[in-house]
């Protein structure tokens, strides 16, 4: 499953952020579009495995759904669309270009710091 490879790449970014800010990861928030090729349930399962032994070991993965949006080449209107029918919401034309819905974005990394830790 390619979701494991995606999680490993995601966790590399997350760990870099955690190292930079000297914290442990408590929550990771991502945006997943329905046309991204990523199955959110599989991503959650892979994340639970991939986070073991990392700065995000006890973190929660929060997945937000992205809407599919298109811009009409005929009338210029941007509207939402169904993932399997990329039609203009204003005029119904099929000459559209995708503006969102195929993304997988790291939105936010929430860190916590151990205030009781002693620097040596």
MODELLER restraints for C-alpha pairs under 7 A, 6 or more apart:
rsr = mdl.restraints
at = mdl.atoms
rsr.add(forms.Gaussian(group=physical.xy_distance, feature=features.Distance(at['CA:3:A'], at['CA:38:A']), mean=6.72, stdev=0.5))
rsr.add(forms.Gaussian(group=physical.xy_distance, feature=features.Distance(at['CA:3:A'], at['CA:42:A']), mean=6.41, stdev=0.5))
rsr.add(forms.Gaussian(group=physical.xy_distance, feature=features.Distance(at['CA:3:A'], at['CA:43:A']), mean=5.24, stdev=0.5))
rsr.add(forms.Gaussian(group=physical.xy_distance, feature=features.Distance(at['CA:3:A'], at['CA:46:A']), mean=6.20, stdev=0.5))
rsr.add(forms.Gaussian(group=physical.xy_distance, feature=features.Distance(at['CA:4:A'], at['CA:46:A']), mean=5.02, stdev=0.5))
rsr.add(forms.Gaussian(group=physical.xy_distance, feature=features.Distance(at['CA:4:A'], at['CA:50:A']), mean=6.90, stdev=0.5))
rsr.add(forms.Gaussian(group=physical.xy_distance, feature=features.Distance(at['CA:7:A'], at['CA:46:A']), mean=6.56, stdev=0.5))
rsr.add(forms.Gaussian(group=physical.xy_distance, feature=features.Distance(at['CA:7:A'], at['CA:47:A']), mean=5.63, stdev=0.5))
rsr.add(forms.Gaussian(group=physical.xy_distance, feature=features.Distance(at['CA:7:A'], at['CA:50:A']), mean=6.37, stdev=0.5))
rsr.add(forms.Gaussian(group=physical.xy_distance, feature=features.Distance(at['CA:8:A'], at['CA:50:A']), mean=6.14, stdev=0.5))
rsr.add(forms.Gaussian(group=physical.xy_distance, feature=features.Distance(at['CA:14:A'], at['CA:109:A']), mean=6.84, stdev=0.5))
rsr.add(forms.Gaussian(group=physical.xy_distance, feature=features.Distance(at['CA:15:A'], at['CA:55:A']), mean=5.97, stdev=0.5))
rsr.add(forms.Gaussian(group=physical.xy_distance, feature=features.Distance(at['CA:18:A'], at['CA:24:A']), mean=5.98, stdev=0.5))
rsr.add(forms.Gaussian(group=physical.xy_distance, feature=features.Distance(at['CA:18:A'], at['CA:25:A']), mean=6.51, stdev=0.5))
rsr.add(forms.Gaussian(group=physical.xy_distance, feature=features.Distance(at['CA:18:A'], at['CA:55:A']), mean=6.95, stdev=0.5))
rsr.add(forms.Gaussian(group=physical.xy_distance, feature=features.Distance(at['CA:18:A'], at['CA:111:A']), mean=6.95, stdev=0.5))
rsr.add(forms.Gaussian(group=physical.xy_distance, feature=features.Distance(at['CA:23:A'], at['CA:111:A']), mean=5.48, stdev=0.5))
rsr.add(forms.Gaussian(group=physical.xy_distance, feature=features.Distance(at['CA:23:A'], at['CA:112:A']), mean=5.41, stdev=0.5))
rsr.add(forms.Gaussian(group=physical.xy_distance, feature=features.Distance(at['CA:23:A'], at['CA:113:A']), mean=4.83, stdev=0.5))
rsr.add(forms.Gaussian(group=physical.xy_distance, feature=features.Distance(at['CA:24:A'], at['CA:55:A']), mean=5.34, stdev=0.5))
rsr.add(forms.Gaussian(group=physical.xy_distance, feature=features.Distance(at['CA:24:A'], at['CA:56:A']), mean=6.43, stdev=0.5))
rsr.add(forms.Gaussian(group=physical.xy_distance, feature=features.Distance(at['CA:24:A'], at['CA:111:A']), mean=5.37, stdev=0.5))
rsr.add(forms.Gaussian(group=physical.xy_distance, feature=features.Distance(at['CA:24:A'], at['CA:112:A']), mean=5.36, stdev=0.5))
rsr.add(forms.Gaussian(group=physical.xy_distance, feature=features.Distance(at['CA:24:A'], at['CA:113:A']), mean=6.27, stdev=0.5))
rsr.add(forms.Gaussian(group=physical.xy_distance, feature=features.Distance(at['CA:25:A'], at['CA:55:A']), mean=5.91, stdev=0.5))
rsr.add(forms.Gaussian(group=physical.xy_distance, feature=features.Distance(at['CA:25:A'], at['CA:56:A']), mean=4.68, stdev=0.5))
rsr.add(forms.Gaussian(group=physical.xy_distance, feature=features.Distance(at['CA:25:A'], at['CA:59:A']), mean=5.71, stdev=0.5))
rsr.add(forms.Gaussian(group=physical.xy_distance, feature=features.Distance(at['CA:25:A'], at['CA:109:A']), mean=6.91, stdev=0.5))
rsr.add(forms.Gaussian(group=physical.xy_distance, feature=features.Distance(at['CA:25:A'], at['CA:110:A']), mean=5.90, stdev=0.5))
rsr.add(forms.Gaussian(group=physical.xy_distance, feature=features.Distance(at['CA:25:A'], at['CA:111:A']), mean=4.49, stdev=0.5))
rsr.add(forms.Gaussian(group=physical.xy_distance, feature=features.Distance(at['CA:25:A'], at['CA:112:A']), mean=6.29, stdev=0.5))
rsr.add(forms.Gaussian(group=physical.xy_distance, feature=features.Distance(at['CA:26:A'], at['CA:56:A']), mean=6.72, stdev=0.5))
rsr.add(forms.Gaussian(group=physical.xy_distance, feature=features.Distance(at['CA:26:A'], at['CA:58:A']), mean=6.66, stdev=0.5))
rsr.add(forms.Gaussian(group=physical.xy_distance, feature=features.Distance(at['CA:26:A'], at['CA:59:A']), mean=4.30, stdev=0.5))
rsr.add(forms.Gaussian(group=physical.xy_distance, feature=features.Distance(at['CA:26:A'], at['CA:60:A']), mean=6.31, stdev=0.5))
rsr.add(forms.Gaussian(group=physical.xy_distance, feature=features.Distance(at['CA:26:A'], at['CA:110:A']), mean=5.58, stdev=0.5))
rsr.add(forms.Gaussian(group=physical.xy_distance, feature=features.Distance(at['CA:26:A'], at['CA:111:A']), mean=5.43, stdev=0.5))
rsr.add(forms.Gaussian(group=physical.xy_distance, feature=features.Distance(at['CA:26:A'], at['CA:112:A']), mean=6.29, stdev=0.5))
rsr.add(forms.Gaussian(group=physical.xy_distance, feature=features.Distance(at['CA:27:A'], at['CA:59:A']), mean=4.93, stdev=0.5))
rsr.add(forms.Gaussian(group=physical.xy_distance, feature=features.Distance(at['CA:27:A'], at['CA:60:A']), mean=4.64, stdev=0.5))
rsr.add(forms.Gaussian(group=physical.xy_distance, feature=features.Distance(at['CA:27:A'], at['CA:61:A']), mean=5.95, stdev=0.5))
rsr.add(forms.Gaussian(group=physical.xy_distance, feature=features.Distance(at['CA:27:A'], at['CA:109:A']), mean=6.00, stdev=0.5))
rsr.add(forms.Gaussian(group=physical.xy_distance, feature=features.Distance(at['CA:27:A'], at['CA:110:A']), mean=5.01, stdev=0.5))
rsr.add(forms.Gaussian(group=physical.xy_distance, feature=features.Distance(at['CA:28:A'], at['CA:59:A']), mean=6.99, stdev=0.5))
rsr.add(forms.Gaussian(group=physical.xy_distance, feature=features.Distance(at['CA:28:A'], at['CA:60:A']), mean=6.19, stdev=0.5))
rsr.add(forms.Gaussian(group=physical.xy_distance, feature=features.Distance(at['CA:28:A'], at['CA:61:A']), mean=4.94, stdev=0.5))
rsr.add(forms.Gaussian(group=physical.xy_distance, feature=features.Distance(at['CA:28:A'], at['CA:62:A']), mean=6.06, stdev=0.5))
rsr.add(forms.Gaussian(group=physical.xy_distance, feature=features.Distance(at['CA:28:A'], at['CA:108:A']), mean=5.92, stdev=0.5))
rsr.add(forms.Gaussian(group=physical.xy_distance, feature=features.Distance(at['CA:28:A'], at['CA:109:A']), mean=4.73, stdev=0.5))
rsr.add(forms.Gaussian(group=physical.xy_distance, feature=features.Distance(at['CA:28:A'], at['CA:110:A']), mean=6.32, stdev=0.5))
rsr.add(forms.Gaussian(group=physical.xy_distance, feature=features.Distance(at['CA:29:A'], at['CA:61:A']), mean=6.00, stdev=0.5))
rsr.add(forms.Gaussian(group=physical.xy_distance, feature=features.Distance(at['CA:29:A'], at['CA:62:A']), mean=4.65, stdev=0.5))
rsr.add(forms.Gaussian(group=physical.xy_distance, feature=features.Distance(at['CA:29:A'], at['CA:63:A']), mean=5.93, stdev=0.5))
rsr.add(forms.Gaussian(group=physical.xy_distance, feature=features.Distance(at['CA:29:A'], at['CA:106:A']), mean=6.35, stdev=0.5))
rsr.add(forms.Gaussian(group=physical.xy_distance, feature=features.Distance(at['CA:29:A'], at['CA:107:A']), mean=5.47, stdev=0.5))
rsr.add(forms.Gaussian(group=physical.xy_distance, feature=features.Distance(at['CA:29:A'], at['CA:108:A']), mean=5.05, stdev=0.5))
rsr.add(forms.Gaussian(group=physical.xy_distance, feature=features.Distance(at['CA:29:A'], at['CA:109:A']), mean=6.43, stdev=0.5))
rsr.add(forms.Gaussian(group=physical.xy_distance, feature=features.Distance(at['CA:30:A'], at['CA:62:A']), mean=6.33, stdev=0.5))
rsr.add(forms.Gaussian(group=physical.xy_distance, feature=features.Distance(at['CA:30:A'], at['CA:63:A']), mean=5.11, stdev=0.5))
rsr.add(forms.Gaussian(group=physical.xy_distance, feature=features.Distance(at['CA:30:A'], at['CA:64:A']), mean=6.11, stdev=0.5))
rsr.add(forms.Gaussian(group=physical.xy_distance, feature=features.Distance(at['CA:30:A'], at['CA:104:A']), mean=6.93, stdev=0.5))
rsr.add(forms.Gaussian(group=physical.xy_distance, feature=features.Distance(at['CA:30:A'], at['CA:105:A']), mean=5.45, stdev=0.5))
rsr.add(forms.Gaussian(group=physical.xy_distance, feature=features.Distance(at['CA:30:A'], at['CA:106:A']), mean=4.57, stdev=0.5))
rsr.add(forms.Gaussian(group=physical.xy_distance, feature=features.Distance(at['CA:30:A'], at['CA:107:A']), mean=5.13, stdev=0.5))
rsr.add(forms.Gaussian(group=physical.xy_distance, feature=features.Distance(at['CA:31:A'], at['CA:63:A']), mean=5.89, stdev=0.5))
rsr.add(forms.Gaussian(group=physical.xy_distance, feature=features.Distance(at['CA:31:A'], at['CA:64:A']), mean=4.73, stdev=0.5))
rsr.add(forms.Gaussian(group=physical.xy_distance, feature=features.Distance(at['CA:31:A'], at['CA:65:A']), mean=5.83, stdev=0.5))
rsr.add(forms.Gaussian(group=physical.xy_distance, feature=features.Distance(at['CA:31:A'], at['CA:66:A']), mean=6.09, stdev=0.5))
rsr.add(forms.Gaussian(group=physical.xy_distance, feature=features.Distance(at['CA:31:A'], at['CA:104:A']), mean=5.53, stdev=0.5))
rsr.add(forms.Gaussian(group=physical.xy_distance, feature=features.Distance(at['CA:31:A'], at['CA:105:A']), mean=5.05, stdev=0.5))
rsr.add(forms.Gaussian(group=physical.xy_distance, feature=features.Distance(at['CA:31:A'], at['CA:106:A']), mean=6.58, stdev=0.5))
rsr.add(forms.Gaussian(group=physical.xy_distance, feature=features.Distance(at['CA:31:A'], at['CA:107:A']), mean=6.59, stdev=0.5))
rsr.add(forms.Gaussian(group=physical.xy_distance, feature=features.Distance(at['CA:32:A'], at['CA:63:A']), mean=6.77, stdev=0.5))
rsr.add(forms.Gaussian(group=physical.xy_distance, feature=features.Distance(at['CA:32:A'], at['CA:64:A']), mean=6.19, stdev=0.5))
rsr.add(forms.Gaussian(group=physical.xy_distance, feature=features.Distance(at['CA:32:A'], at['CA:65:A']), mean=5.27, stdev=0.5))
rsr.add(forms.Gaussian(group=physical.xy_distance, feature=features.Distance(at['CA:32:A'], at['CA:66:A']), mean=5.65, stdev=0.5))
rsr.add(forms.Gaussian(group=physical.xy_distance, feature=features.Distance(at['CA:32:A'], at['CA:103:A']), mean=5.87, stdev=0.5))
rsr.add(forms.Gaussian(group=physical.xy_distance, feature=features.Distance(at['CA:32:A'], at['CA:104:A']), mean=4.63, stdev=0.5))
rsr.add(forms.Gaussian(group=physical.xy_distance, feature=features.Distance(at['CA:32:A'], at['CA:105:A']), mean=6.71, stdev=0.5))
rsr.add(forms.Gaussian(group=physical.xy_distance, feature=features.Distance(at['CA:33:A'], at['CA:65:A']), mean=5.91, stdev=0.5))
rsr.add(forms.Gaussian(group=physical.xy_distance, feature=features.Distance(at['CA:33:A'], at['CA:66:A']), mean=4.52, stdev=0.5))
rsr.add(forms.Gaussian(group=physical.xy_distance, feature=features.Distance(at['CA:33:A'], at['CA:67:A']), mean=6.53, stdev=0.5))
rsr.add(forms.Gaussian(group=physical.xy_distance, feature=features.Distance(at['CA:33:A'], at['CA:101:A']), mean=4.17, stdev=0.5))
rsr.add(forms.Gaussian(group=physical.xy_distance, feature=features.Distance(at['CA:33:A'], at['CA:102:A']), mean=4.86, stdev=0.5))
rsr.add(forms.Gaussian(group=physical.xy_distance, feature=features.Distance(at['CA:33:A'], at['CA:103:A']), mean=5.18, stdev=0.5))
rsr.add(forms.Gaussian(group=physical.xy_distance, feature=features.Distance(at['CA:33:A'], at['CA:104:A']), mean=6.41, stdev=0.5))
rsr.add(forms.Gaussian(group=physical.xy_distance, feature=features.Distance(at['CA:34:A'], at['CA:83:A']), mean=6.78, stdev=0.5))
rsr.add(forms.Gaussian(group=physical.xy_distance, feature=features.Distance(at['CA:34:A'], at['CA:101:A']), mean=5.82, stdev=0.5))
rsr.add(forms.Gaussian(group=physical.xy_distance, feature=features.Distance(at['CA:34:A'], at['CA:102:A']), mean=6.40, stdev=0.5))
rsr.add(forms.Gaussian(group=physical.xy_distance, feature=features.Distance(at['CA:35:A'], at['CA:83:A']), mean=6.75, stdev=0.5))
rsr.add(forms.Gaussian(group=physical.xy_distance, feature=features.Distance(at['CA:35:A'], at['CA:101:A']), mean=5.58, stdev=0.5))
rsr.add(forms.Gaussian(group=physical.xy_distance, feature=features.Distance(at['CA:35:A'], at['CA:102:A']), mean=4.35, stdev=0.5))
rsr.add(forms.Gaussian(group=physical.xy_distance, feature=features.Distance(at['CA:36:A'], at['CA:101:A']), mean=6.87, stdev=0.5))
rsr.add(forms.Gaussian(group=physical.xy_distance, feature=features.Distance(at['CA:36:A'], at['CA:102:A']), mean=4.04, stdev=0.5))
rsr.add(forms.Gaussian(group=physical.xy_distance, feature=features.Distance(at['CA:36:A'], at['CA:103:A']), mean=5.34, stdev=0.5))
rsr.add(forms.Gaussian(group=physical.xy_distance, feature=features.Distance(at['CA:36:A'], at['CA:104:A']), mean=6.42, stdev=0.5))
rsr.add(forms.Gaussian(group=physical.xy_distance, feature=features.Distance(at['CA:44:A'], at['CA:61:A']), mean=6.84, stdev=0.5))
rsr.add(forms.Gaussian(group=physical.xy_distance, feature=features.Distance(at['CA:51:A'], at['CA:57:A']), mean=4.79, stdev=0.5))
rsr.add(forms.Gaussian(group=physical.xy_distance, feature=features.Distance(at['CA:66:A'], at['CA:101:A']), mean=5.58, stdev=0.5))
rsr.add(forms.Gaussian(group=physical.xy_distance, feature=features.Distance(at['CA:67:A'], at['CA:80:A']), mean=6.85, stdev=0.5))
rsr.add(forms.Gaussian(group=physical.xy_distance, feature=features.Distance(at['CA:67:A'], at['CA:100:A']), mean=6.79, stdev=0.5))
rsr.add(forms.Gaussian(group=physical.xy_distance, feature=features.Distance(at['CA:67:A'], at['CA:101:A']), mean=5.40, stdev=0.5))
rsr.add(forms.Gaussian(group=physical.xy_distance, feature=features.Distance(at['CA:68:A'], at['CA:80:A']), mean=5.63, stdev=0.5))
rsr.add(forms.Gaussian(group=physical.xy_distance, feature=features.Distance(at['CA:68:A'], at['CA:81:A']), mean=5.53, stdev=0.5))
rsr.add(forms.Gaussian(group=physical.xy_distance, feature=features.Distance(at['CA:68:A'], at['CA:82:A']), mean=6.59, stdev=0.5))
rsr.add(forms.Gaussian(group=physical.xy_distance, feature=features.Distance(at['CA:68:A'], at['CA:83:A']), mean=6.27, stdev=0.5))
rsr.add(forms.Gaussian(group=physical.xy_distance, feature=features.Distance(at['CA:68:A'], at['CA:100:A']), mean=5.38, stdev=0.5))
rsr.add(forms.Gaussian(group=physical.xy_distance, feature=features.Distance(at['CA:68:A'], at['CA:101:A']), mean=4.09, stdev=0.5))
rsr.add(forms.Gaussian(group=physical.xy_distance, feature=features.Distance(at['CA:69:A'], at['CA:78:A']), mean=6.80, stdev=0.5))
rsr.add(forms.Gaussian(group=physical.xy_distance, feature=features.Distance(at['CA:69:A'], at['CA:79:A']), mean=5.47, stdev=0.5))
rsr.add(forms.Gaussian(group=physical.xy_distance, feature=features.Distance(at['CA:69:A'], at['CA:80:A']), mean=4.25, stdev=0.5))
rsr.add(forms.Gaussian(group=physical.xy_distance, feature=features.Distance(at['CA:69:A'], at['CA:81:A']), mean=5.65, stdev=0.5))
rsr.add(forms.Gaussian(group=physical.xy_distance, feature=features.Distance(at['CA:69:A'], at['CA:98:A']), mean=6.08, stdev=0.5))
rsr.add(forms.Gaussian(group=physical.xy_distance, feature=features.Distance(at['CA:69:A'], at['CA:99:A']), mean=5.45, stdev=0.5))
rsr.add(forms.Gaussian(group=physical.xy_distance, feature=features.Distance(at['CA:69:A'], at['CA:100:A']), mean=5.10, stdev=0.5))
rsr.add(forms.Gaussian(group=physical.xy_distance, feature=features.Distance(at['CA:69:A'], at['CA:101:A']), mean=6.41, stdev=0.5))
rsr.add(forms.Gaussian(group=physical.xy_distance, feature=features.Distance(at['CA:70:A'], at['CA:78:A']), mean=5.52, stdev=0.5))
rsr.add(forms.Gaussian(group=physical.xy_distance, feature=features.Distance(at['CA:70:A'], at['CA:79:A']), mean=5.61, stdev=0.5))
rsr.add(forms.Gaussian(group=physical.xy_distance, feature=features.Distance(at['CA:70:A'], at['CA:80:A']), mean=6.24, stdev=0.5))
rsr.add(forms.Gaussian(group=physical.xy_distance, feature=features.Distance(at['CA:70:A'], at['CA:81:A']), mean=6.61, stdev=0.5))
rsr.add(forms.Gaussian(group=physical.xy_distance, feature=features.Distance(at['CA:70:A'], at['CA:86:A']), mean=6.79, stdev=0.5))
rsr.add(forms.Gaussian(group=physical.xy_distance, feature=features.Distance(at['CA:70:A'], at['CA:88:A']), mean=6.84, stdev=0.5))
rsr.add(forms.Gaussian(group=physical.xy_distance, feature=features.Distance(at['CA:70:A'], at['CA:96:A']), mean=5.90, stdev=0.5))
rsr.add(forms.Gaussian(group=physical.xy_distance, feature=features.Distance(at['CA:70:A'], at['CA:97:A']), mean=5.36, stdev=0.5))
rsr.add(forms.Gaussian(group=physical.xy_distance, feature=features.Distance(at['CA:70:A'], at['CA:98:A']), mean=4.46, stdev=0.5))
rsr.add(forms.Gaussian(group=physical.xy_distance, feature=features.Distance(at['CA:70:A'], at['CA:99:A']), mean=5.21, stdev=0.5))
rsr.add(forms.Gaussian(group=physical.xy_distance, feature=features.Distance(at['CA:71:A'], at['CA:77:A']), mean=5.64, stdev=0.5))
rsr.add(forms.Gaussian(group=physical.xy_distance, feature=features.Distance(at['CA:71:A'], at['CA:78:A']), mean=4.16, stdev=0.5))
rsr.add(forms.Gaussian(group=physical.xy_distance, feature=features.Distance(at['CA:71:A'], at['CA:79:A']), mean=6.54, stdev=0.5))
rsr.add(forms.Gaussian(group=physical.xy_distance, feature=features.Distance(at['CA:71:A'], at['CA:96:A']), mean=5.40, stdev=0.5))
rsr.add(forms.Gaussian(group=physical.xy_distance, feature=features.Distance(at['CA:71:A'], at['CA:97:A']), mean=5.35, stdev=0.5))
rsr.add(forms.Gaussian(group=physical.xy_distance, feature=features.Distance(at['CA:71:A'], at['CA:98:A']), mean=6.51, stdev=0.5))
rsr.add(forms.Gaussian(group=physical.xy_distance, feature=features.Distance(at['CA:71:A'], at['CA:99:A']), mean=6.57, stdev=0.5))
rsr.add(forms.Gaussian(group=physical.xy_distance, feature=features.Distance(at['CA:72:A'], at['CA:78:A']), mean=6.31, stdev=0.5))
rsr.add(forms.Gaussian(group=physical.xy_distance, feature=features.Distance(at['CA:72:A'], at['CA:88:A']), mean=5.58, stdev=0.5))
rsr.add(forms.Gaussian(group=physical.xy_distance, feature=features.Distance(at['CA:72:A'], at['CA:95:A']), mean=6.06, stdev=0.5))
rsr.add(forms.Gaussian(group=physical.xy_distance, feature=features.Distance(at['CA:72:A'], at['CA:96:A']), mean=4.34, stdev=0.5))
rsr.add(forms.Gaussian(group=physical.xy_distance, feature=features.Distance(at['CA:72:A'], at['CA:97:A']), mean=6.57, stdev=0.5))
rsr.add(forms.Gaussian(group=physical.xy_distance, feature=features.Distance(at['CA:73:A'], at['CA:95:A']), mean=5.55, stdev=0.5))
rsr.add(forms.Gaussian(group=physical.xy_distance, feature=features.Distance(at['CA:73:A'], at['CA:96:A']), mean=5.41, stdev=0.5))
rsr.add(forms.Gaussian(group=physical.xy_distance, feature=features.Distance(at['CA:74:A'], at['CA:95:A']), mean=6.69, stdev=0.5))
rsr.add(forms.Gaussian(group=physical.xy_distance, feature=features.Distance(at['CA:77:A'], at['CA:90:A']), mean=6.76, stdev=0.5))
rsr.add(forms.Gaussian(group=physical.xy_distance, feature=features.Distance(at['CA:79:A'], at['CA:88:A']), mean=6.44, stdev=0.5))
rsr.add(forms.Gaussian(group=physical.xy_distance, feature=features.Distance(at['CA:79:A'], at['CA:89:A']), mean=5.40, stdev=0.5))
rsr.add(forms.Gaussian(group=physical.xy_distance, feature=features.Distance(at['CA:80:A'], at['CA:89:A']), mean=6.60, stdev=0.5))
rsr.add(forms.Gaussian(group=physical.xy_distance, feature=features.Distance(at['CA:81:A'], at['CA:87:A']), mean=6.24, stdev=0.5))
rsr.add(forms.Gaussian(group=physical.xy_distance, feature=features.Distance(at['CA:81:A'], at['CA:89:A']), mean=6.79, stdev=0.5))
rsr.add(forms.Gaussian(group=physical.xy_distance, feature=features.Distance(at['CA:86:A'], at['CA:94:A']), mean=6.56, stdev=0.5))
rsr.add(forms.Gaussian(group=physical.xy_distance, feature=features.Distance(at['CA:86:A'], at['CA:96:A']), mean=6.83, stdev=0.5))
rsr.add(forms.Gaussian(group=physical.xy_distance, feature=features.Distance(at['CA:87:A'], at['CA:93:A']), mean=5.64, stdev=0.5))
rsr.add(forms.Gaussian(group=physical.xy_distance, feature=features.Distance(at['CA:87:A'], at['CA:94:A']), mean=4.73, stdev=0.5))
rsr.add(forms.Gaussian(group=physical.xy_distance, feature=features.Distance(at['CA:87:A'], at['CA:96:A']), mean=6.61, stdev=0.5))
rsr.add(forms.Gaussian(group=physical.xy_distance, feature=features.Distance(at['CA:88:A'], at['CA:94:A']), mean=6.45, stdev=0.5))
rsr.add(forms.Gaussian(group=physical.xy_distance, feature=features.Distance(at['CA:88:A'], at['CA:96:A']), mean=6.61, stdev=0.5))
